[in-house]
Amino acid sequence: MAKNLIIYYSRKGENYVNGSIKNLKKGNTEICAEFIQSAVSGDLFEIETVKTYSSDYYECIDDAKDELNANARPELKKYLDNIDEYENIFVCGPCWWGTYPMAVFTQLEKLDFKGKKVMALMTHEGSGLGSSERDLKKICVGASFGKGMAVHGADALAAENAVKKWATENV
């Protein structure tokens, strides 16, 4: 049986949900990452930045845009050193300015994806997958790629069956 890894970044607290700001106890992407784990087993790895993003949603998205424009690689609290034991890698994150938060790329650039299968999952409020799949193909050199999935963030809790079906079909 293939071994699966679910790498994710998720934002708790203030988030944009269906046109207004809501305070989330658990981020939408974390919810989806747990659905993947429930469907196909595997290890969860949460990406956490050393410098915490602002709790204010609008300040956070401004910082995220600055990081994107600078092609920044924020420092993480912990890193995966290798993914040798895994065959399938799910990369999950919110859509920030059309792609993953830069912290996701900080982690991915440290790993060797040769011979791995990579799948993108992105939570969003209207952007879909953005450029996440194209960006993963640039960074995850040597990997093959499964079909990505976009989950409307406001509907993350209701997407359990769809996420599980998608994950199962990709491994």
Stockholm file with secondary structure:
# STOCKHOLM 1.0

chainA/1-171         MAKNLIIYYSRKGENYVNGSIKNLKKGNTEICAEFIQSAVSGDLFEIETVKTYSSDYYECIDDAKDELNANARPELKKYLDNIDEYENIFVCGPCWWGTYPMAVFTQLEKLDFKGKKVMALMTHEGSGLGSSERDLKKICVGASFGKGMAVHGADALAAENAVKKWATENV
#=GR chainA/1-171 SS CCCEEEEECCCCEEEEETTEEEEESSCHHHHHHHHHHHHHCCEEEECCBSSCCCSSHHHHHHHHHHHHHHTCCCCBSCCCCCCTTCSEEEEEEECBTTBCCHHHHHHHTTSCCTTCEEEEEEEESSCTTTTHHHHHHHHSTTCEECCCEEEEGGGTGGGHHHHHHHHHHHC
#=GC SS_cons         CCCEEEEECCCCEEEEETTEEEEESSCHHHHHHHHHHHHHCCEEEECCBSSCCCSSHHHHHHHHHHHHHHTCCCCBSCCCCCCTTCSEEEEEEECBTTBCCHHHHHHHTTSCCTTCEEEEEEEESSCTTTTHHHHHHHHSTTCEECCCEEEEGGGTGGGHHHHHHHHHHHC
//
